[in-house]
Amino acid sequence: MKIKYRFNNEYSVEDVIFDGLNGREYVTSTKDALNVMKIENPAVDFTEDVKAGHYDDLTDEEYQQVLDMIKCISKLWRCPGEPEETASRHDMNILSLLANAIEMIGRQDVQLRRYRKRVQ
């Protein structure tokens, strides 16, 4: 399954949808379902799009913003406990991605609260 999205004017991701299941997948267990419901890392398509020249019209600053967003999202495709320098995985099941997203939101919330205390 692939994740599809678009970048808004601030190069943040929006209009996220998932594409690839047709409703005819045969599963007999939760484990089968999780294997069917793996989502490809968006860095895979991004890399192909860059090679195909889809981002050639961006300035260096705009391209860096897009790249930073893809790198941030791609962090979700790591197993818990793996160091940051570990390459992200090609695909991952939805429950693992959800767990990673919840952890990332928690870490970012802590950072945001610390930042707010400093600027007050």
C-alpha positions, 0 to 999 in steps of 0.5 A, spaced: 500 500 500 502 506 498 501 513 502 499 519 497 499 526 499 501 533 497 505 539 499 501 545 501 504 552 501 509 551 507 511 544 504 507 540 510 504 534 508 496 534 507 490 530 503 493 524 505 490 518 502 492 510 502 492 507 495 493 499 494 488 495 497 482 493 493 477 489 498 479 482 495 485 481 500 484 474 503 486 474 510 485 469 516 488 472 522 490 478 524 497 477 522 495 476 515 491 482 515 497 486 518 502 483 513 497 485 507 496 492 510 503 494 510 504 501 507 510 503 503 515 508 506 514 515 502 521 516 501 521 510 496 517 514 491 520 521 493 527 518 491 524 516 484 520 522 483 527 526 484 530 522 479 525 523 474 526 530 475 519 532 479 522 537 483 527 540 479 523 547 478 523 548 486 529 552 489 534 549 493 530 552 499 524 549 497 527 543 495 530 542 502 523 544 506 520 538 502 526 533 503 526 535 511 519 533 511 520 526 507 526 525 512 521 527 518 515 522 516 520 517 514 522 516 521 516 513 522 518 507 518 523 504 524 522 499 529 522 501 536 529 502 539 533 503 533 538 508 533 536 515 528 542 513 524 539 506 522 536 506 515 528 506 515 524 500 512 521 500 505 515 498 508 511 497 515 505 495 518 499 500 520 499 498 527 507 499 528 506 506 524 501 508 529 505 506 535 511 510 532 507 516 530 504 516 537 511 516 540 513 521 535 507 526 537 509 525 545 516 527 543 514 533 539 509 535 545 515 535 550 519 539 545 514 544 544 512 545 552 520 546 553 520 551 548 514 555 550 517 555 557 523 558 554 520 564 550 515 566 556 
